[in-house]
Amino acid sequence: MRFEPVLTGLLFAFASTAATNPSPVTFTKDVAPVLQKNCQSCHRPGEAAPFSMLTYDQTRPWAKAMKEAVLLKKMPPWFADPHYGKFANDKSLSQKEIDTLVAWADAGAPAGDPKDLPAPVSFIEGWRIPKPDVVFEMPGNFDIPAAGTIEYQYVIVPTGFKEDKWVRFAEARPGNRALVHHIIAFIREPDSKWMKDARPGVPFVPEKRKKDKKDDDGDDDGGAFSGDAIAGYAPGMFPMQLEPGQAKLIKAGSDIVFQLHYTANGKPGTDRSRVGLVFATEPPKERVFTLGAVNGKFKIPPRDANYKVDSEFELGMQVKLVSMQPHMHLRGKDFEYRVVYPTGEAETLLKVPNYSFSWQLYYQPVKQLVLPKGTKLECTAHFDNSPNNPNNPDPSKEVSWGDQSWDEMMIGFFDVAFDANMELKHLFPEQKDEKKSD
């Protein structure tokens, strides 16, 4: 009996020591789950990241770099101000996850017990979406020179669809990531006059639209595009992954139009990009469509460090807000989305205080917001055309709208969902339809 106080004291001391000296952080038990959840979708062969993180041997050499990247919150890339909105595709790390990666690096990046390693994540080789039901590929390789400015290329690929198709997942994949800056895959419906003279399968550059030049049909030269985009690729961009019951429509007889932006990097190369689609398994209740609050009439003065540009879009019917994607070029500084309801009440939906042209992210609200008819989506962007902007191609130049990265754009893209049986024209305010019909 006289040994009981001593034994109790020893047990208490052991418990206290264990509490203050937790088990070391290891790759197999602590780090691998964080990588699977937040990093491996990009850090694996064939994806955008420059190295893989599927195994310990692949990850170990990058331990110190990972520590720095997560402490500075450069990785995973995510730029939304956390004070405005919650987003379903938020890949940013929790403080606990950051602490885990930092502790692992500080401990010398130990491997741990192989028995603790979680089962590997199953990826569809070559895709970030489920296995596509159909893949559309450029019919031939496009040759990219080693130097010079390359105009946007367009390639029309007929779908051959004999019936309407509803698409829930879509992904555009470049054939040559080193030379493809971005891809947009548009849907050209059978009755569209857009690029009506282009030959399918042959890359071409549309004739420049000239101010006030019109065809006999009243459209801009080549026909005005008023359709939808089905997929896109740019650094950091997620594939389209819609909620159950929501899908995008590709009508029978439509074409897929690839818009391709190539950037020369000193070495010639070729590209053959493709788009994969996964169809909805049942008719959707809601159709999703991409809109944009656009301002193309700005002129950014030379050396202006904080030039403001506004845009807005008024909704002609009630919709749900599915996602938002700000778009600017190298002088882009920050971007904000606001919603102004018909009652006059306003709300900030998204703030991106440090916009990065290197990461074209979209932001998908956890809860899709209902926007009544007459609601305005307002966007405000600032541009830094000063010498202090390290990405600025030329601070002495006045900058206006243009395709190339040294030009600028201001687009607040946003996806909306609405009754699948509703006609598209109702998305736009009635007065705009009246002007079109005059």
C-alpha positions as CSV (number, residue, x, y, z in Angstrom):
1,M,0.0,0.0,0.0
2,R,2.8,2.4,0.8
3,F,3.9,2.3,-2.9
4,E,0.6,3.6,-4.2
5,P,1.4,7.3,-3.8
6,V,4.7,6.8,-5.6
7,L,3.1,4.8,-8.4
8,T,0.3,7.4,-8.8
9,G,2.9,10.1,-9.0
10,L,4.9,8.3,-11.7
11,L,1.8,7.7,-13.8
12,F,0.8,11.4,-13.5
13,A,4.3,12.5,-14.5
14,F,4.2,10.1,-17.5
15,A,0.8,11.4,-18.6
16,S,2.0,15.1,-18.2
17,T,5.1,14.3,-20.3
18,A,3.0,12.7,-23.0
19,A,0.7,15.6,-23.1
20,T,3.5,18.1,-23.5
21,N,5.5,16.0,-25.9
22,P,2.9,14.7,-28.5
23,S,3.9,12.1,-31.0
24,P,6.0,13.5,-33.9
25,V,4.3,14.6,-37.1
26,T,4.9,12.1,-39.9
27,F,4.1,11.9,-43.6
28,T,2.1,8.7,-43.5
29,K,-0.1,9.6,-40.5
30,D,-0.5,13.4,-40.7
31,V,0.8,14.9,-44.0
32,A,-0.6,12.5,-46.6
33,P,-4.2,13.2,-45.7
34,V,-3.7,17.0,-46.1
35,L,-2.1,16.5,-49.5
36,Q,-4.9,14.2,-50.6
37,K,-7.5,16.7,-49.7
38,N,-5.9,19.9,-50.9
39,C,-2.9,19.3,-53.2
40,Q,-2.8,16.1,-55.2
41,S,-5.5,17.1,-57.7
42,C,-2.8,19.4,-59.2
43,H,0.4,17.8,-57.8
44,R,0.4,14.6,-59.9
45,P,1.6,13.6,-63.3
46,G,0.0,15.4,-66.3
47,E,-1.4,18.2,-64.2
48,A,-0.5,21.9,-63.8
49,A,1.8,21.6,-60.8
50,P,5.6,21.2,-61.6
51,F,6.1,18.2,-59.3
52,S,4.0,15.4,-57.8
53,M,3.1,14.8,-54.2
54,L,1.6,11.3,-54.4
55,T,4.3,9.6,-52.4
56,Y,6.7,10.3,-49.6
57,D,9.8,10.2,-51.9
58,Q,8.2,12.7,-54.3
59,T,7.2,15.1,-51.5
60,R,10.2,14.9,-49.1
61,P,12.5,17.2,-51.2
62,W,9.9,20.0,-51.1
63,A,9.3,20.0,-47.3
64,K,11.0,23.4,-46.7
65,A,9.5,25.0,-49.8
66,M,6.0,23.7,-48.7
67,K,6.5,25.2,-45.2
68,E,7.3,28.7,-46.7
69,A,4.4,28.4,-49.2
70,V,1.8,27.6,-46.7
71,L,3.0,30.1,-44.1
72,L,2.8,32.9,-46.8
73,K,-0.5,31.3,-48.0
74,K,0.7,31.1,-51.5
75,M,-0.4,27.5,-51.7
76,P,-2.9,26.2,-52.3
77,P,-3.8,29.3,-54.4
78,W,-7.0,31.0,-53.0
79,F,-7.5,34.7,-53.1
80,A,-11.0,35.4,-51.6
81,D,-11.2,37.7,-48.6
82,P,-12.6,35.3,-45.9
83,H,-14.8,38.1,-44.5
84,Y,-17.1,37.8,-47.6
85,G,-18.8,34.6,-48.5
86,K,-18.1,30.9,-48.0
87,F,-17.1,28.9,-51.0
88,A,-17.6,25.2,-51.7
89,N,-14.4,24.9,-53.8
90,D,-12.2,26.7,-51.2
91,K,-8.9,24.8,-51.2
92,S,-7.2,27.0,-48.6
93,L,-5.7,25.2,-45.6
94,S,-7.0,25.5,-42.1
95,Q,-4.6,26.7,-39.4
96,K,-4.3,23.1,-38.1
97,E,-3.3,21.9,-41.5
98,I,-0.7,24.7,-41.9
99,D,0.7,23.8,-38.4
100,T,0.9,20.2,-39.4
101,L,3.0,20.9,-42.6
102,V,5.2,23.3,-40.7
103,A,5.8,20.9,-37.9
104,W,6.6,18.1,-40.4
105,A,9.2,20.3,-42.1
106,D,10.7,21.4,-38.8
107,A,11.0,17.8,-37.7
108,G,13.1,16.9,-40.7
109,A,10.2,15.5,-42.7
110,P,10.0,12.0,-41.2
111,A,8.3,9.2,-43.2
112,G,6.4,7.5,-40.4
113,D,4.9,4.0,-40.2
114,P,3.7,2.7,-43.6
115,K,0.7,1.1,-41.9
116,D,-0.6,4.7,-41.2
117,L,-0.6,5.7,-44.8
118,P,-4.2,6.2,-46.1
119,A,-5.4,4.5,-49.2
120,P,-4.4,6.4,-52.3
121,V,-7.0,8.7,-54.0
122,S,-8.3,7.3,-57.3
123,F,-7.9,9.6,-60.2
124,I,-9.1,9.2,-63.8
125,E,-5.9,9.3,-65.8
126,G,-5.7,12.4,-67.9
127,W,-8.8,14.1,-66.3
128,R,-9.9,15.9,-63.2
129,I,-13.6,15.0,-63.8
130,P,-15.2,11.6,-64.0
131,K,-14.4,9.5,-67.1
132,P,-15.8,11.6,-70.0
133,D,-18.7,10.2,-72.0
134,V,-17.3,12.0,-75.1
135,V,-14.1,13.8,-75.9
136,F,-13.7,16.4,-78.7
137,E,-10.1,17.0,-79.8
138,M,-8.6,19.3,-82.4
139,P,-8.3,17.3,-85.6
140,G,-4.6,18.1,-86.0
141,N,-1.6,19.6,-84.3
142,F,-1.2,23.4,-84.3
143,D,2.4,24.6,-84.7
144,I,3.6,27.2,-82.3
145,P,6.7,29.3,-83.2
146,A,9.5,29.9,-80.8
147,A,8.9,33.7,-80.7
148,G,6.5,36.4,-81.7
149,T,2.9,37.3,-81.0
150,I,0.4,34.6,-81.8
151,E,-3.2,35.8,-82.4
152,Y,-6.0,33.9,-80.8
153,Q,-6.7,30.7,-82.8
154,Y,-10.2,29.3,-83.3
155,V,-11.0,25.7,-84.3
156,I,-14.5,24.5,-85.0
157,V,-15.3,20.9,-84.1
158,P,-18.8,19.6,-84.9
159,T,-20.4,17.5,-82.1
160,G,-22.4,15.3,-84.4
161,F,-25.1,15.3,-81.7
162,K,-28.5,14.1,-83.1
163,E,-30.3,15.1,-80.0
164,D,-29.9,17.7,-77.2
165,K,-27.3,16.9,-74.6
166,W,-27.2,18.0,-71.0
167,V,-23.7,18.3,-69.5
168,R,-22.9,18.2,-65.8
169,F,-19.1,17.9,-65.9
170,A,-16.7,19.4,-68.5
171,E,-13.0,20.0,-68.7
172,A,-10.7,21.5,-71.3
173,R,-7.2,20.1,-71.4
174,P,-4.2,21.6,-73.3
175,G,-2.0,19.3,-75.3
176,N,1.0,21.5,-74.4
177,R,0.8,23.2,-71.1
178,A,4.1,25.1,-71.6
179,L,2.6,27.0,-74.6
180,V,-1.1,27.1,-74.0
181,H,-2.1,30.1,-71.8
182,H,-5.9,29.4,-72.0
183,I,-8.7,27.6,-73.8
184,I,-12.3,28.5,-73.9
185,A,-14.7,26.0,-75.5
186,F,-17.8,27.7,-76.8
187,I,-21.1,26.2,-77.9
188,R,-22.1,27.3,-81.4
189,E,-25.8,26.4,-82.0
190,P,-27.0,25.3,-85.4
191,D,-28.7,28.7,-86.2
192,S,-25.7,30.8,-85.2
193,K,-24.1,33.1,-87.7
194,W,-20.9,33.5,-85.6
195,M,-17.9,32.6,-87.7
196,K,-20.2,31.3,-90.4
197,D,-17.5,31.2,-93.1
198,A,-14.9,29.2,-91.1
199,R,-14.0,25.7,-92.2
200,P,-14.5,23.0,-89.5
201,G,-11.2,21.6,-88.2
202,V,-9.0,24.3,-89.6
203,P,-7.4,26.8,-87.2
204,F,-8.1,30.4,-88.2
205,V,-8.0,34.0,-86.9
206,P,-11.3,35.8,-87.3
207,E,-11.2,39.1,-89.3
208,K,-10.8,42.0,-86.9
209,R,-14.1,43.6,-86.1
210,K,-14.1,47.1,-87.5
211,K,-15.9,49.9,-85.7
212,D,-19.4,50.5,-87.1
213,K,-18.9,47.8,-89.8
214,K,-22.0,45.7,-90.1
215,D,-23.1,42.8,-92.3
216,D,-26.4,42.9,-94.1
217,D,-27.9,40.9,-91.4
218,G,-27.1,43.6,-88.8
219,D,-24.7,41.5,-86.8
220,D,-21.0,42.4,-86.3
221,D,-18.7,41.1,-89.0
222,G,-18.8,37.3,-88.9
223,G,-22.0,37.2,-86.8
224,A,-22.3,38.2,-83.2
225,F,-21.8,35.4,-80.6
226,S,-24.6,35.2,-78.1
227,G,-24.2,31.6,-76.9
228,D,-22.6,29.8,-74.0
229,A,-19.2,28.4,-73.0
230,I,-19.0,24.8,-72.0
231,A,-15.4,24.5,-70.6
232,G,-12.3,26.5,-70.0
233,Y,-8.7,26.0,-69.1
234,A,-6.3,28.5,-67.5
235,P,-3.7,28.2,-64.8
236,G,-5.5,27.3,-61.5
237,M,-8.9,27.0,-63.1
238,F,-11.1,24.1,-61.9
239,P,-13.1,22.0,-64.4
240,M,-16.9,22.6,-64.5
241,Q,-18.6,20.4,-61.9
242,L,-22.3,21.2,-61.4
243,E,-24.6,20.2,-58.7
244,P,-27.1,17.3,-59.2
245,G,-30.1,18.5,-61.0
246,Q,-28.2,21.3,-62.8
247,A,-26.5,21.1,-66.3
248,K,-25.5,23.0,-69.4
249,L,-27.3,22.5,-72.6
250,I,-25.7,21.6,-76.0
251,K,-28.4,21.5,-78.6
252,A,-28.5,18.9,-81.4
253,G,-26.3,19.9,-84.3
254,S,-24.2,22.3,-82.3
255,D,-20.4,22.8,-82.8
256,I,-17.7,23.2,-80.2
257,V,-15.5,26.2,-81.0
258,F,-12.1,26.1,-79.4
259,Q,-10.6,29.5,-78.6
260,L,-6.9,29.0,-78.0
261,H,-4.4,31.5,-76.6
262,Y,-0.8,30.5,-77.2
263,T,2.3,32.2,-75.8
264,A,5.8,31.6,-77.3
265,N,8.5,30.7,-74.8
266,G,11.6,30.5,-76.9
267,K,11.1,26.9,-78.1
268,P,8.8,25.9,-81.0
269,G,6.2,23.3,-80.2
270,T,2.8,21.8,-81.1
271,D,-0.5,21.6,-79.4
272,R,-3.6,19.4,-79.8
273,S,-6.0,20.3,-77.1
274,R,-9.3,18.6,-76.2
275,V,-12.5,18.9,-74.2
276,G,-14.2,16.1,-72.2
277,L,-17.9,16.0,-71.3
278,V,-19.9,14.0,-68.8
279,F,-23.6,14.0,-69.5
280,A,-26.3,14.3,-66.8
281,T,-27.8,11.0,-66.0
282,E,-31.3,12.4,-66.0
283,P,-33.0,15.5,-67.4
284,P,-32.0,18.4,-65.1
285,K,-34.4,20.7,-63.3
286,E,-32.2,23.7,-63.9
287,R,-30.1,25.0,-66.8
288,V,-26.8,26.7,-66.1
289,F,-25.6,29.5,-68.3
290,T,-22.5,31.8,-68.2
291,L,-23.0,35.6,-68.2
292,G,-20.6,38.5,-67.7
293,A,-20.6,42.0,-66.3
294,V,-18.2,43.6,-68.9
295,N,-16.6,47.0,-69.3
296,G,-14.6,47.3,-72.5
297,K,-14.4,51.1,-72.8
298,F,-11.7,51.9,-70.2
299,K,-8.3,53.6,-70.9
300,I,-5.8,53.1,-68.0
301,P,-3.5,56.1,-67.9
302,P,0.3,55.5,-67.8
303,R,1.8,55.0,-64.3
304,D,-1.6,55.0,-62.6
305,A,-1.3,52.7,-59.6
306,N,-5.0,52.4,-58.7
307,Y,-7.3,52.9,-61.8
308,K,-10.9,52.0,-61.1
309,V,-13.2,50.3,-63.6
310,D,-16.9,49.4,-62.9
311,S,-19.3,47.1,-64.7
312,E,-22.8,45.7,-64.1
313,F,-25.4,43.3,-65.3
314,E,-29.1,43.5,-64.7
315,L,-31.1,40.2,-64.5
316,G,-34.3,39.9,-66.5
317,M,-35.6,37.0,-64.4
318,Q,-35.0,35.2,-61.1
319,V,-32.0,33.0,-61.0
320,K,-29.6,31.2,-58.6
321,L,-26.0,32.4,-58.5
322,V,-23.8,29.3,-59.1
323,S,-20.2,30.8,-59.3
324,M,-18.2,33.9,-60.0
325,Q,-14.9,34.3,-61.9
326,P,-13.1,37.7,-62.1
327,H,-11.0,38.2,-65.2
328,M,-8.2,40.8,-65.8
329,H,-4.7,40.6,-67.2
330,L,-1.2,41.5,-65.9
331,R,-2.2,44.9,-64.5
332,G,-5.1,43.5,-62.5
333,K,-4.9,44.5,-58.8
334,D,-8.2,43.6,-57.1
335,F,-11.8,42.7,-57.9
336,E,-15.1,42.9,-56.1
337,Y,-18.6,41.5,-56.8
338,R,-21.7,43.1,-55.2
339,V,-25.4,42.4,-55.6
340,V,-28.0,45.2,-55.5
341,Y,-31.5,43.8,-55.0
342,P,-34.6,45.5,-56.5
343,T,-35.4,46.8,-53.0
344,G,-32.1,48.8,-53.0
345,E,-30.5,46.5,-50.4
346,A,-26.8,45.8,-51.4
347,E,-24.5,43.0,-50.4
348,T,-20.8,42.2,-51.1
349,L,-20.5,38.6,-52.4
350,L,-16.8,38.3,-53.2
351,K,-13.7,40.4,-52.6
352,V,-10.4,39.4,-54.2
353,P,-7.9,41.9,-52.7
354,N,-4.8,40.5,-54.4
355,Y,-5.8,39.4,-57.9
356,S,-3.3,37.1,-59.7
357,F,-3.3,36.7,-63.5
358,S,-1.3,33.5,-62.9
359,W,-4.3,31.8,-61.2
360,Q,-7.6,32.1,-63.0
361,L,-9.9,30.9,-60.2
362,Y,-13.6,30.8,-59.9
363,Y,-15.5,31.0,-56.7
364,Q,-18.5,28.7,-56.0
365,P,-20.7,29.7,-53.1
366,V,-21.6,27.0,-50.6
367,K,-25.2,28.0,-50.9
368,Q,-26.4,29.2,-54.2
369,L,-27.9,32.7,-53.7
370,V,-31.4,33.4,-55.2
371,L,-31.3,36.7,-57.2
372,P,-34.8,38.1,-58.0
373,K,-35.7,39.7,-61.3
374,G,-34.3,43.2,-61.6
375,T,-31.3,42.4,-59.4
376,K,-28.0,44.0,-60.5
377,L,-24.7,42.3,-60.2
378,E,-22.1,45.1,-59.9
379,C,-18.3,44.6,-60.2
380,T,-15.4,47.0,-59.4
381,A,-11.8,46.3,-60.4
382,H,-8.6,48.3,-59.9
383,F,-5.6,48.2,-62.1
384,D,-2.0,48.9,-61.3
385,N,-0.2,50.4,-64.3
386,S,2.7,51.8,-62.2
387,P,6.4,50.8,-62.2
388,N,5.8,49.2,-58.8
389,N,3.8,46.4,-60.4
390,P,6.4,43.7,-61.1
391,N,4.2,42.1,-63.8
392,N,3.6,45.4,-65.7
393,P,4.8,45.0,-69.3
394,D,5.1,48.8,-69.8
395,P,4.1,51.4,-67.2
396,S,4.6,54.2,-69.8
397,K,1.7,52.9,-72.0
398,E,-1.9,53.8,-71.9
399,V,-3.8,50.5,-71.7
400,S,-7.2,49.6,-73.2
401,W,-9.1,46.5,-74.0
402,G,-7.3,43.8,-76.0
403,D,-6.8,40.0,-76.3
404,Q,-3.1,39.8,-75.5
405,S,-1.7,39.7,-71.9
406,W,-0.1,43.1,-72.3
407,D,-3.6,44.6,-73.1
408,E,-6.3,44.5,-70.4
409,M,-9.8,43.1,-69.9
410,M,-12.4,43.7,-67.2
411,I,-15.0,40.9,-67.0
412,G,-17.0,39.7,-64.0
413,F,-18.0,36.3,-65.3
414,F,-20.8,34.5,-63.4
415,D,-22.8,31.4,-63.8
416,V,-26.6,31.3,-63.1
417,A,-29.1,28.5,-62.8
418,F,-32.7,28.8,-63.8
419,D,-35.7,26.6,-64.8
420,A,-34.5,24.3,-67.5
421,N,-37.7,25.0,-69.6
422,M,-37.2,28.8,-69.5
423,E,-36.1,30.6,-72.7
424,L,-32.7,32.3,-72.6
425,K,-34.0,35.7,-73.7
426,H,-35.7,36.1,-70.3
427,L,-32.2,36.4,-68.7
428,F,-31.9,39.9,-70.1
429,P,-34.0,42.9,-69.1
430,E,-37.0,43.6,-71.3
431,Q,-35.8,46.9,-72.5
432,K,-32.6,45.3,-73.9
433,D,-34.8,42.8,-75.9
434,E,-36.8,45.7,-77.2
435,K,-33.7,47.4,-78.5
436,K,-32.6,44.3,-80.3
437,S,-35.9,43.9,-82.0
438,D,-36.0,47.5,-83.3
